[in-house]
C-alpha cells in the first residue's frame, strides 16, 4: 500500500500514477479548492562524458506534503491548521494531458469561478491531445 501523506483517497495499485485531481475542503466554512498535482516528474541530467544523450530519470514530487498553489487557501491552512481541512483525491491520472483535461473539466462543471464557495481564482488551460487511460467519469 502506498503512503498518501495527508491525502485521503483510494489507490488500488502498488505503482504510483502520474498524478491526481484533488478537492480541498475548509471544514469551518465549507469553501473548496479543485486542483491537480503530479506525483512523478522527469529529471534531465547532462550526458555522461563522451556521450550526447541527456540522462532522463523519473522521480517522485513533493505531493505527499503539498497543499495547494492557491495563496488564499495556503494562508487559511496556516491560520486554521491542517486539521481544519479535508484533502481528498478525486481521481488518479496516468498522463499529463489526462491530468490537465480532467482538472479543467471538473472546474468548469462545478463552475468554480462563478461561485464564492471556491478558492479557485483562475482556470489555467494548456491542453494537447488527451490520451485517456479510462473513460471520463460522470461527475
C-alpha positions, -999 to 999 in steps of 0.1 A, spaced: 0 0 0 13 34 -10 16 61 17 -6 90 7 6 116 33 -22 138 44 -44 130 13 -75 108 16 -82 86 -14 -80 50 -27 -50 38 -46 -56 2 -58 -23 -3 -75 12 -6 -60 28 17 -86 23 54 -83 2 70 -111 14 102 -129 -8 125 -108 -42 132 -93 -72 156 -93 -80 168 -57 -105 187 -37 -95 205 -5 -124 215 17 -123 240 46 -143 223 73 -150 255 91 -168 274 63 -173 247 35 -151 266 10 -134 243 -15 -105 242 -40 -102 219 -70 -67 213 -84 -42 188 -98 -8 175 -87 18 154 -104 32 126 -84 60 119 -109 82 141 -130 111 138 -154 146 150 -143 170 157 -171 207 155 -163 237 162 -185 250 133 -206 279 111 -194 314 120 -205 318 112 -242 280 107 -247 255 130 -264 221 120 -250 208 136 -218 201 112 -189 164 112 -180 151 97 -148 116 97 -133 114 110 -97 87 115 -72 75 150 -65 66 166 -31 30 155 -35 27 139 0 32 173 17 18 195 -10 -12 217 0 -21 239 -29 -10 266 -54 -37 290 -41 -22 317 -18 -55 324 -1 -60 287 7 -25 283 20 -29 313 42 -61 297 57 -43 264 62 -15 282 81 -41 302 102 -66 274 109 -42 244 109 -42 213 87 -69 196 109 -95 221 98 -92 209 62 -101 177 43 -77 167 15 -95 143 -10 -81 127 -41 -109 126 -66 -92 106 -93 -58 93 -104 -45 101 -139 -19 83 -160 -6 112 -182 0 149 -181 -27 156 -208 -53 135 -189 -44 153 -157 -49 188 -173 -80 178 -191 -98 162 -161 -89 191 -138 -103 217 -163 -134 196 -170 -143 193 -133 -136 230 -127 -159 240 -155 -186 215 -144 -186 229 -109 -184 265 -121 -155 273 -96 -151 308 -110 -187 318 -107 -192 308 -70 -179 322 -38 -177 288 -22 -144 280 -41 -109 293 -35 -102 290 -72 -95 323 -88 -82 312 -123 -85 283 -146 -52 279 -164 -56 258 -195 -30 244 -218 -42 212 -234 -29 189 -261 -44 157 -274 -57 137 -244 -48 101 -241 -73 88 -215 -64 57 -195 -101 52 -189 -134 67 -199 -141 101 -185 -160 99 -152 -195 112 -148 -193 140 -122 
